[in-house]
Amino acid sequence: MNLHRILIIIASLILIAGCATSNIIPVGPETYMVTSSGAGFSSAGVRETVFEKANTFCTEKGLVMIPVSFKAEEGRPGRSVPNASLTFRALRSGDQAIQRPDIIEADENIHVTQDISIKEKNVAKKADVYTELLKLDDLKKRGILSETEFEKQKAKLLQ
């Protein structure tokens, strides 16, 4: 019975030791970040913790908390604990920058509203030319190709 109680206490201490929440970290003008990790597998507790901490920070300063980005990950057995990260802005009430929050997920795709053209360089072709030049050089060193044949084939590749 006494051993059972000791095991429960040890297990409780291990779970509590696995929980951590950062202080509010300034990351830019009026912008802050808070992170939290917990025990178990569900990220619900750490999600709640980061939002509570951010709201408390802003409320104590008479500011409004506006989420900028948020990421949470569930815990994975033997790999990681649940964790959450919130970046937020702390703005004065009535600030024109306060709008309906547009939270960006870390893995979310950003939609481009302008046409973007990308000049594609043929990297694969350059790598192939280099490889072919190495092969030609090897053939020349083995005496299979003469210097003239080597120069002719090299000129073809470099065109």
Contacts in CASP RR format, 6 or more apart in sequence:
PFRMAT RR
TARGET T0000
AUTHOR 0000-0000-0000
METHOD contacts of the structure
MODEL  1
MNLHRILIIIASLILIAGCATSNIIPVGPETYMVTSSGAGFSSAGVRETV
FEKANTFCTEKGLVMIPVSFKAEEGRPGRSVPNASLTFRALRSGDQAIQR
PDIIEADENIHVTQDISIKEKNVAKKADVYTELLKLDDLKKRGILSETEF
EKQKAKLLQ
14 39 0 8 1.000
15 39 0 8 1.000
15 40 0 8 1.000
16 39 0 8 1.000
18 37 0 8 1.000
18 38 0 8 1.000
18 39 0 8 1.000
18 81 0 8 1.000
19 36 0 8 1.000
19 37 0 8 1.000
19 38 0 8 1.000
19 39 0 8 1.000
20 36 0 8 1.000
20 37 0 8 1.000
20 38 0 8 1.000
21 34 0 8 1.000
21 35 0 8 1.000
21 36 0 8 1.000
21 37 0 8 1.000
21 46 0 8 1.000
21 49 0 8 1.000
21 50 0 8 1.000
21 53 0 8 1.000
22 33 0 8 1.000
22 34 0 8 1.000
22 35 0 8 1.000
22 36 0 8 1.000
23 34 0 8 1.000
24 32 0 8 1.000
24 33 0 8 1.000
24 34 0 8 1.000
24 53 0 8 1.000
24 54 0 8 1.000
24 57 0 8 1.000
25 32 0 8 1.000
25 33 0 8 1.000
25 34 0 8 1.000
26 32 0 8 1.000
27 33 0 8 1.000
27 87 0 8 1.000
30 89 0 8 1.000
30 90 0 8 1.000
30 91 0 8 1.000
31 68 0 8 1.000
31 87 0 8 1.000
31 88 0 8 1.000
31 89 0 8 1.000
31 90 0 8 1.000
32 54 0 8 1.000
32 57 0 8 1.000
32 87 0 8 1.000
32 88 0 8 1.000
32 89 0 8 1.000
32 90 0 8 1.000
33 85 0 8 1.000
33 86 0 8 1.000
33 87 0 8 1.000
33 88 0 8 1.000
34 50 0 8 1.000
34 53 0 8 1.000
34 54 0 8 1.000
34 57 0 8 1.000
34 85 0 8 1.000
34 86 0 8 1.000
34 88 0 8 1.000
35 50 0 8 1.000
35 83 0 8 1.000
35 84 0 8 1.000
35 85 0 8 1.000
35 86 0 8 1.000
36 45 0 8 1.000
36 46 0 8 1.000
36 49 0 8 1.000
36 50 0 8 1.000
36 53 0 8 1.000
36 83 0 8 1.000
36 84 0 8 1.000
37 46 0 8 1.000
37 81 0 8 1.000
37 82 0 8 1.000
37 83 0 8 1.000
37 84 0 8 1.000
38 45 0 8 1.000
38 46 0 8 1.000
38 81 0 8 1.000
38 82 0 8 1.000
38 83 0 8 1.000
39 81 0 8 1.000
39 82 0 8 1.000
40 75 0 8 1.000
40 81 0 8 1.000
40 82 0 8 1.000
41 74 0 8 1.000
41 75 0 8 1.000
41 76 0 8 1.000
41 77 0 8 1.000
41 82 0 8 1.000
42 74 0 8 1.000
42 75 0 8 1.000
42 82 0 8 1.000
43 72 0 8 1.000
43 73 0 8 1.000
43 74 0 8 1.000
43 75 0 8 1.000
43 82 0 8 1.000
43 83 0 8 1.000
43 84 0 8 1.000
45 82 0 8 1.000
46 72 0 8 1.000
46 82 0 8 1.000
46 83 0 8 1.000
46 84 0 8 1.000
47 72 0 8 1.000
47 84 0 8 1.000
49 84 0 8 1.000
50 70 0 8 1.000
50 84 0 8 1.000
50 85 0 8 1.000
50 86 0 8 1.000
51 67 0 8 1.000
51 86 0 8 1.000
54 65 0 8 1.000
54 67 0 8 1.000
54 86 0 8 1.000
54 88 0 8 1.000
55 65 0 8 1.000
57 65 0 8 1.000
57 90 0 8 1.000
58 64 0 8 1.000
58 65 0 8 1.000
58 88 0 8 1.000
58 90 0 8 1.000
59 65 0 8 1.000
61 90 0 8 1.000
62 92 0 8 1.000
62 93 0 8 1.000
63 90 0 8 1.000
63 91 0 8 1.000
63 92 0 8 1.000
63 93 0 8 1.000
64 90 0 8 1.000
64 91 0 8 1.000
64 92 0 8 1.000
64 93 0 8 1.000
64 94 0 8 1.000
64 95 0 8 1.000
64 98 0 8 1.000
65 88 0 8 1.000
65 89 0 8 1.000
65 90 0 8 1.000
66 88 0 8 1.000
66 89 0 8 1.000
66 90 0 8 1.000
66 91 0 8 1.000
66 97 0 8 1.000
66 98 0 8 1.000
66 101 0 8 1.000
67 86 0 8 1.000
67 87 0 8 1.000
67 88 0 8 1.000
67 101 0 8 1.000
67 103 0 8 1.000
68 87 0 8 1.000
68 88 0 8 1.000
68 89 0 8 1.000
68 101 0 8 1.000
68 103 0 8 1.000
68 104 0 8 1.000
69 85 0 8 1.000
69 86 0 8 1.000
69 87 0 8 1.000
69 103 0 8 1.000
69 104 0 8 1.000
69 105 0 8 1.000
69 106 0 8 1.000
70 84 0 8 1.000
70 85 0 8 1.000
70 86 0 8 1.000
70 87 0 8 1.000
70 103 0 8 1.000
70 104 0 8 1.000
70 105 0 8 1.000
71 84 0 8 1.000
71 85 0 8 1.000
71 105 0 8 1.000
71 106 0 8 1.000
71 107 0 8 1.000
72 82 0 8 1.000
72 83 0 8 1.000
72 84 0 8 1.000
72 85 0 8 1.000
73 80 0 8 1.000
73 82 0 8 1.000
73 83 0 8 1.000
73 84 0 8 1.000
74 82 0 8 1.000
75 81 0 8 1.000
75 82 0 8 1.000
75 83 0 8 1.000
85 106 0 8 1.000
89 97 0 8 1.000
91 97 0 8 1.000
91 98 0 8 1.000
104 110 0 8 1.000
129 157 0 8 1.000
129 158 0 8 1.000
132 157 0 8 1.000
133 154 0 8 1.000
133 157 0 8 1.000
136 145 0 8 1.000
136 150 0 8 1.000
136 153 0 8 1.000
136 154 0 8 1.000
136 157 0 8 1.000
137 150 0 8 1.000
139 145 0 8 1.000
139 150 0 8 1.000
140 146 0 8 1.000
140 147 0 8 1.000
140 149 0 8 1.000
140 150 0 8 1.000
145 153 0 8 1.000
END
